[in-house]
Amino acid sequence: MIKAKYQNVLDLGEKLQIQNGDVREENGVLKIHGTAKTPYEKDLLWNEIKKVGGENPTDLMADIKVADDSVYAVHEVKSGESLSKIAQQYYGSAGKYNAIFQSYKDKLKFPDLIHP
């Protein structure tokens, strides 16, 4: 029953290819363990957990580790994307495109000109 409640979280874990994943139900509590590639992916999982169970779910215990915390996220630029679209995805605000530009000034000449 609890596993079904958190099925969206488990599906997201599969989509993100969480490593060393383990999901068990013990005494009415769903226990989730695994390793996300980046902090961004860990945040995605926690956001999904909070959507289903609230800020402090009592029927779920999750221990999500991060394989590489040297970067927040890894993003491969696709055709048609812009820094503002990428900023919206990761920061929740298109206006934060300049934060990405500043981080990659060694690779980008202009904030409005990026390539896949």
Summary of the structure (lengths in Angstrom):
residues: 116
radius of gyration: 17.2
end to end distance: 43.6
largest distance: 56.5
contacts: 293
relative contact order: 0.14
helix: 41%
strand: 20%
